[in-house]
Amino acid sequence: MSEAYLSWTVSPLTTVRKVRRLPLKGTVHVVTGQKVEPSTVVAETLVPGRTHMVAAAKIMNIEPGELSKAMVKKVGDRVQAGEVMARHTAFFGLIRGQCQSPATGVVEHISDVTGQVVIREPEVPVAVKAYLAGTVTKVLPEEGVEVETTAAFIQGIFGIGGEGSGKLVMAANGPGEVLTPRQITDGHRGCILVGGSLVTAAALRRAEKVGVRGIICGCIHHKDLCNYLGYEIRVASTGHEDISLSLVITEGFGQIPMAQKTFALLKTLEGLEASINGSTQLGAGVLSPEIVVPSTGKGLTQETAAKGLEIGGRVRLVRNPWFGKLGKVIALPVELQKIESEARVRVVEVELEGGRQVTVPRANVEITGRNHGDGSLASFGARSIC
């Protein structure tokens, strides 16, 4: 697959806000200030059912202008799948024809111009849930709500499956451990499992059979992903797969251990209720898969505001020849400096892990985090999918 880059965040404590919006105007069931759980239905609406265009005149071999006289059902009448909705008789009964409805629904339109009948299936109820355990901070009349919570927030680099929630359970003992079927038991039903470096296709099938709600792992082999889904996955947009669990990959494709700080943070959150969403979108409107674990104050400190580049700050280089290298900012020269392209730009001096010092344009680095009071790291870096 081609290479792509995403923002990637790991924060032990931050404010998470989600707008939960209906596809069409409907009814909002909660009020500002109300406490909600992930399964709380915050708004509902009815989406018009699918339409069926039936060439009734052609089926009965009559002129379009004769259709209205042949109709047994009128506009607004309900019909069942297979029920006769039009009947034609000619030449003293020698010629007969009839047209049956292809679906259960309502006769919405009859055209004497085209000879077609439009059948609309029943409306489909759509309920929007809160997704997060938190507080309703804003109500959008007839549209939805905004839900806010203070939580640990982890973005992955790739995922599949939609939204879900469940208790966070460590299924691996370390960030380099492979998640296999034997580690998944019947007691994991409804849980979100944390693996290590890799999850196999067999483990995903076992998890789905058990009723696991989600899996978080460092990586997956592309062939295992396609094997599990049964088709070639397109990375540009996911989240609509016909599967019962969500998968969030934190590192990429291949066999890469989960980042130690990510694994350690998830381990401190074990046993808490988490929300997970594997939906991924690249290109316009980038959407990263995520895990949100509302805080219970387990010794975590409030996330500090992002301050940009600063001496001593951790960064990741995102352009060759140092792509992917981590380091520490040691100087931020004020003067513009000439680079290889002969452009004059602001630069940053970075000491890479291992001690090597390099000077690169500031546009070529991403802030990967700063220390919090508890020694944890909030990461705002770049990762690659290969």
C-alpha positions in Angstrom: 0.0 0.0 0.0 1.1 3.6 -0.5 2.5 5.6 2.4 0.3 8.1 4.3 0.6 10.2 7.3 -1.8 11.0 10.2 -1.8 13.1 13.3 -1.4 10.8 16.3 -2.3 11.8 19.9 -1.8 10.0 23.2 -2.9 12.1 26.2 -3.5 10.8 29.7 -6.0 13.6 30.5 -7.7 16.0 28.3 -11.1 17.5 27.5 -13.0 15.6 24.8 -16.0 17.0 23.0 -18.2 15.2 20.5 -21.1 16.5 18.5 -23.7 13.8 18.1 -25.9 14.9 15.2 -28.9 13.3 13.4 -28.8 12.8 9.6 -32.2 14.5 9.4 -34.1 16.7 11.8 -35.8 14.8 14.6 -36.3 14.8 18.4 -33.6 15.5 21.0 -34.2 13.5 24.3 -31.7 15.2 26.6 -31.1 18.6 28.1 -28.1 20.7 28.8 -26.2 19.6 31.9 -27.6 16.1 31.8 -25.2 13.2 32.6 -25.1 10.5 29.9 -23.6 7.1 29.3 -22.2 5.8 26.0 -25.5 3.8 25.5 -27.8 6.8 26.2 -30.0 7.6 23.2 -29.7 11.4 22.9 -31.7 12.0 19.7 -33.9 10.0 17.3 -35.4 10.6 13.9 -37.1 8.7 11.0 -35.2 8.3 7.8 -37.4 7.8 4.6 -37.4 4.3 3.4 -35.9 3.1 0.1 -37.9 3.7 -3.1 -38.8 1.2 -5.8 -39.6 2.3 -9.3 -41.9 -0.2 -10.9 -42.6 -0.1 -14.7 -46.2 -1.3 -14.1 -47.5 -0.3 -17.6 -44.7 -2.2 -19.3 -45.3 -5.2 -17.1 -49.0 -5.3 -18.0 -48.3 -4.4 -21.6 -50.6 -1.3 -21.6 -50.1 2.3 -22.5 -48.9 4.6 -19.7 -52.1 6.6 -19.9 -54.1 3.6 -19.0 -52.2 2.9 -15.8 -54.4 4.9 -13.4 -57.5 2.9 -14.4 -55.6 -0.3 -13.9 -54.4 0.5 -10.4 -56.0 -1.5 -7.6 -54.0 0.5 -5.1 -54.1 4.3 -5.0 -51.5 6.9 -3.8 -51.1 6.6 0.0 -52.3 3.0 0.1 -50.1 0.4 1.9 -49.0 -2.7 0.0 -47.3 -5.9 1.0 -44.4 -7.5 -1.0 -46.0 -9.7 -3.7 -49.4 -8.1 -3.4 -51.2 -7.2 -6.6 -51.3 -3.4 -7.0 -52.5 -3.2 -10.6 -54.7 -5.4 -12.8 -55.6 -5.1 -16.5 -58.3 -7.0 -18.5 -59.1 -6.6 -22.2 -61.1 -8.3 -25.0 -63.7 -9.7 -22.7 -61.1 -11.2 -20.4 -59.0 -12.8 -23.1 -56.1 -10.6 -22.3 -55.1 -10.3 -18.7 -52.2 -8.7 -16.9 -51.2 -7.8 -13.4 -48.4 -6.1 -11.5 -47.2 -7.0 -8.0 -45.4 -4.9 -5.5 -41.7 -5.7 -5.1 -41.6 -4.6 -1.5 -43.8 -3.7 1.5 -44.5 0.0 1.7 -46.7 2.8 0.5 -47.8 3.8 -3.0 -46.1 7.2 -3.3 -46.7 8.1 -6.9 -48.4 6.9 -10.0 -47.4 8.3 -13.4 -49.6 8.2 -16.5 -46.7 9.7 -18.4 -44.0 7.2 -17.7 -46.2 4.3 -16.7 -44.3 3.8 -13.5 -45.4 3.3 -9.9 -43.2 4.5 -7.0 -43.3 2.3 -3.9 -41.6 3.6 -0.7 -40.6 1.3 2.0 -41.5 2.1 5.7 -39.5 4.8 7.4 -36.3 3.6 9.2 -35.9 4.7 12.9 -32.4 6.1 13.6 -31.1 6.6 17.1 -28.0 8.5 18.0 -26.3 7.5 21.2 -24.0 9.6 23.4 -20.9 7.5 22.6 -19.1 9.0 25.6 -19.8 8.9 29.4 -20.0 12.7 30.1 -22.2 15.8 30.2 -24.4 17.4 27.6 -22.9 20.8 27.2 -25.0 22.0 24.2 -28.3 21.1 22.6 -28.8 21.6 18.9 -32.6 21.9 18.5 -34.0 19.0 16.4 -30.4 18.1 15.3 -28.4 16.6 18.2 -26.1 17.5 21.1 -22.6 18.1 22.2 -21.2 15.8 24.8 -18.1 16.7 26.9 -15.9 14.6 29.2 -12.5 14.7 30.8 -10.7 11.5 29.7 -7.6 9.8 28.5 -7.5 10.1 24.8 -5.6 7.9 22.4 -5.6 8.1 18.6 -4.6 5.2 16.4 -3.2 5.3 12.9 -5.7 2.9 11.3 -8.8 1.1 12.3 -12.0 -0.7 11.2 -15.4 -1.0 12.6 -17.7 1.7 14.1 -18.4 3.0 17.6 -18.6 0.8 20.7 -17.9 0.8 24.4 -16.9 -1.7 27.0 -14.5 -2.4 29.9 -10.8 -2.1 29.1 -9.0 -5.4 29.6 -5.3 -6.1 29.1 -4.9 -9.3 27.0 -1.2 -9.0 26.6 1.6 -8.8 29.2 3.8 -6.5 27.1 3.8 -4.2 24.1 5.7 -6.7 22.0 3.4 -9.6 22.6 1.3 -11.1 19.7 -2.4 -11.3 20.4 -3.6 -14.9 19.5 -6.9 -16.8 19.9 -5.8 -18.6 23.1 -5.6 -15.2 25.0 -9.3 -14.5 24.2 -11.8 -16.2 26.5 -15.6 -16.3 26.9 -15.2 -13.9 29.9 -14.1 -11.2 27.5 -17.6 -10.8 26.0 -18.5 -7.1 25.8 -14.9 -6.0 26.6 -12.3 -3.9 24.8 -9.0 -5.9 24.7 -5.5 -4.4 24.6 -3.0 -6.5 22.8 0.7 -5.9 22.1 2.6 -5.8 18.8 0.3 -7.7 16.5 -3.2 -9.2 16.2 -3.8 -12.1 13.9 -6.8 -12.9 11.7 -7.5 -15.9 13.8 -7.6 -13.8 16.9 -10.0 -11.3 15.3 -12.4 -14.2 14.3 -12.2 -15.6 17.9 -12.9 -12.2 19.4 -15.9 -11.7 17.1 -17.2 -15.1 18.0 -16.8 -14.5 21.8 -18.5 -11.0 21.5 -15.5 -8.8 22.2 -16.5 -5.2 21.5 -13.1 -3.9 20.4 -9.3 -4.6 20.1 -6.4 -2.2 20.4 -3.1 -3.4 19.1 0.2 -2.0 17.7 -0.1 -3.4 14.2 -1.6 -6.0 11.8 -0.4 -7.7 8.7 -2.3 -6.5 5.6 -3.0 -10.0 4.5 -4.5 -10.9 7.9 -6.8 -7.8 7.7 -8.0 -8.8 4.2 -8.3 -12.4 5.3 -10.5 -11.4 8.3 -12.7 -9.1 6.3 -12.9 -11.4 3.2 -12.0 -8.6 0.7 -9.2 -6.1 -0.1 -9.4 -3.3 2.3 -9.3 0.3 1.0 -7.6 2.5 3.6 -9.1 5.8 2.4 -12.3 5.4 4.4 -13.3 2.7 6.9 -15.8 2.3 9.7 -18.7 0.8 7.7 -17.5 -2.8 7.7 -20.1 -5.5 8.5 -18.4 -6.7 11.6 -19.4 -6.7 15.3 -16.2 -5.3 16.8 -13.9 -2.3 16.3 -10.1 -2.5 15.7 -7.7 0.3 16.5 -4.1 0.0 15.3 -1.7 2.4 17.0 1.6 1.9 15.0 0.9 0.7 11.4 1.2 -2.4 9.3 3.8 -5.2 9.8 4.9 -6.3 13.2 5.8 -3.3 15.4 5.5 -3.3 19.2 3.0 -0.9 20.6 4.7 2.3 21.9 5.7 1.7 25.5 4.0 4.9 26.7 0.8 4.0 25.0 0.8 0.5 26.4 1.7 1.8 29.9 -1.2 4.4 29.8 -3.7 1.7 28.7 -2.5 -0.5 31.5 -3.2 2.2 34.1 -6.7 2.4 32.7 -7.5 -1.3 32.9 -11.0 -2.0 34.3 -12.5 1.3 33.3 -15.3 1.8 30.8 -13.9 3.0 27.4 -15.4 4.2 24.1 -13.8 3.0 20.9 -14.2 4.0 17.2 -12.3 2.4 14.4 -13.5 4.8 11.7 -10.5 6.1 9.6 -10.5 8.6 6.8 -7.5 9.9 4.9 -7.3 12.9 2.6 -9.9 15.6 3.0 -11.5 15.6 6.4 -8.9 13.4 8.1 -10.5 11.1 10.8 -8.4 9.0 13.1 -9.5 5.9 15.0 -9.7 6.6 18.8 -10.1 5.3 22.3 -11.6 7.5 24.9 -11.5 6.5 28.6 -13.4 9.0 30.9 -11.2 9.8 33.9 -11.9 8.7 37.5 -8.9 10.7 38.7 -6.5 7.8 38.9 -3.5 10.1 39.7 -3.6 11.8 36.4 -3.0 15.5 36.0 -4.8 17.9 33.6 -3.1 18.2 30.2 -1.2 21.4 29.7 -2.0 23.6 26.7 0.1 23.1 23.6 2.8 25.8 23.5 4.6 25.0 20.2 8.3 24.4 19.9 10.4 25.0 23.0 13.9 24.2 24.2 13.9 20.7 25.6 10.7 19.7 23.9 10.4 16.4 22.2 10.0 16.3 18.4 9.8 13.9 15.5 11.4 14.6 12.1 8.9 14.1 9.3 11.1 14.6 6.2 14.0 12.6 4.7 16.8 12.0 5.4 15.8 11.9 9.1 12.2 10.8 8.6 10.7 9.2 11.8 13.7 10.1 14.0 12.9 11.3 17.5 14.9 14.0 19.3 15.1 16.9 21.6 15.1 20.6 20.7 18.4 22.2 21.7 18.2 25.6 19.9 15.7 27.8 18.1 17.7 30.3 16.1 15.8 33.5 15.4 17.6 34.4 12.2 16.5 32.9 8.8 19.0 30.4 7.5 19.7 29.2 4.0 18.9 25.5 3.3 19.9 23.2 0.5 17.1 24.5 -1.8 18.6 28.0 -1.2 15.4 29.1 0.4 15.8 31.1 3.7 13.7 29.7 6.5 13.4 29.4 10.2 15.2 26.3 11.5 15.4 24.2 14.6 18.4 22.4 16.0 17.6 18.9 17.2 19.7 16.4 19.1 18.6 13.0 17.9 18.4 9.9 20.0 22.0 8.7 19.9 23.5 12.1 20.3 23.7 13.3 16.7 22.8 17.0 16.2 21.0 18.2 13.1 19.5 21.4 11.8 16.2 21.2 9.9 13.4 23.6 8.8 10.8 24.1 11.6 8.2 22.9 9.1 9.9 19.5 9.0 9.2 18.6 12.6 6.2 17.6 14.7 5.8 18.1 18.4 5.7 14.6 19.9 5.0 15.6 23.5 6.1 17.3 26.7 6.3 15.9 30.2 3.4 16.1 32.5 3.6 16.1 36.2 3.0 12.4 36.4 5.8 11.6 33.8 3.3 10.7 31.1 3.5 12.0 27.6 1.0 13.7 25.4 2.0 13.0 21.8 1.2 15.0 18.7 3.4 13.3 16.2 3.3 11.8 12.7 3.1 8.1 11.9 3.2 6.2 8.6 1.1 3.5 7.0 3.2 1.5 4.6 
